[in-house]
Amino acid sequence: MKSVPWCRHGEKMRRHFYHLDVFTDKPLAGNPLAVITDGDGLSPRQMQAIAREMNLSETVFVQKPTGNRALARLRIFTTKCELPLAGHPVIGTWFLLAQLGVVPAQEGSVQVLQQTSAGVLPVEIIFHEGRPLRVAMTQKQAEFRPARIDRGALVRALALGPRDLDPSLPIEYVSTGIFSLLVPVRRPALQKIEPNPPALRRLLRDSGTMAYCFAVENRNTLFARGILPWEIREDAATGSAAGSLGAYLVHQGRLKLATLLEIHQGIEMQRPSRIRVEVLAQHGKLVPRVSGTAVRIMEGLMET
């Protein structure tokens, strides 16, 4: 793996960090992400403290892999905890690493392996004229879990009413690396959502990281909001939940295998995002492939 330069300053190390907007090709849209490209030597406590300092939904620390299969190891932290896997951190980090030359540029696509806390997973970088165009992430096989949840309490936690739910689809927990609660709603209801984080936290407990509320526009287009039960109340683009949603729609007979699905998210936050999802079948299981682009906004050095 090509190293990213770092330097020492006195007893402290200066580490490079980058700020990107992910799942967008326009600055100041999409989902913000911080990436520390020289994350080796940091303890989990230090990484958690840096993630709190960055104060974004996720911060990624790029490290050397512990084995010889993967090109790099990604440690993903929210302001509260480490995540085994998340979509927009993976897409944004590999887009950046491709820009920095860690992944050698070539016309067409390059597949690499990444080490995450959810396992060693493939990532595909699509290049055009020597520059990264898109990054595609293959997620884990979809897992489905019934949502034994108080529907009345759920709609109240979202400031909705019972008629705002889409009765044609079930509320369900789905994971392709991390569980999310998928909540089908009518299109006008998405704009009405005003989350109550403590109430949502009591409902989700340890069963899921967010309520991913979505409305079906047509067979290939959806609108979604990623509602979080923490101080950061909403995610502008959620690749992991988008992959779960694609698998869910195939499972429910609403989407055909290998069909491109486009999910629009972040509109209500004035950070419009676009996530592409395809779902394939492997060994009888549903495996989503999530893709998107990113924009580098700023970079700098931090002392640790």
C-alpha positions, 0 to 999 in steps of 0.5 A: 500500500502506498503510504501517505506522508506524515511527520513528527513535531516534537513529541507529537505526530502530525497526521493528515486529515481530509474532509469530503462530501460523499454521494454527491459531485457538488461541494457542500452537499451529500454526507460529510466525512473526515478521513485520517489517512495515517491512522496507525498507532492510534488507540481506540480511545484516541480515535474516539476522541478525534471522532468527537473533535471532528463532530461528523456522523463518521470519521475514518482512520486508515491503517495497515491491514493485519493480514495480507489479503486487504490493501488497507484497514478502515476503522470507522467511528461515530462521535459515540462508538466504533461501527463495523461497517458503514457505506458513505465512509467506505465510498468516500475513503476509497475515492480519496485513496484513489485520488492520492494514488494509493490505488494506481489509476487505470482506465476502467475498474479496479477491485481491491479488498478492504479490512473492516470490523465486519470482515474483508470486503471488496471495493471497486474503483471506476476510473476515467481518464486517470481519475476516480469516477465512482466507487462501488462497495459490495456489502455482506449478505442481507439478514432480515429480522422481524421488527417487534416494535410498538408502531404507535410509539414509533410514529410518535417518535418521528412526529408522524401519524399512523396514516403516514406509514405505507401499509403495503410494505412491512417495517423490518430490521435489515442488515448488510453489515449493520442493522437498520430499521426500515420504515416505509412511509408515504412521500409527503410524510418524509418532509414532516418527520421531526425526530425525538432522539430519546424516544427513538433510542428507547425503541431501537435499543441495540437492535439498529443504528437508525430508522431509515424512513423511505418512500417509493417514487417508482420502481427504480427511484426512492426518497429516504431519510436516515433518522438517528437517535443521537445528538446528530439527528439525521444522516444526509446519505447512508450507504449501509442502509441503502444497501439494506433497503435494496435487498429488502425491496428484492425480498418483498418482490418490489425490485428485480435482481441486478436492477439499478435503484437510485435513492435520493436522501438529504433533501430536507437537510439541504444536502442532496445526495444520490446513492445507487444500489444493485442487488445480486444473488450469491449462494441463494442470498441477497448481496447489495452493491452500493456506489457513489462519488465524492468531493474533497472539500478541505485538508490539513494536519492535526497533532496527536 
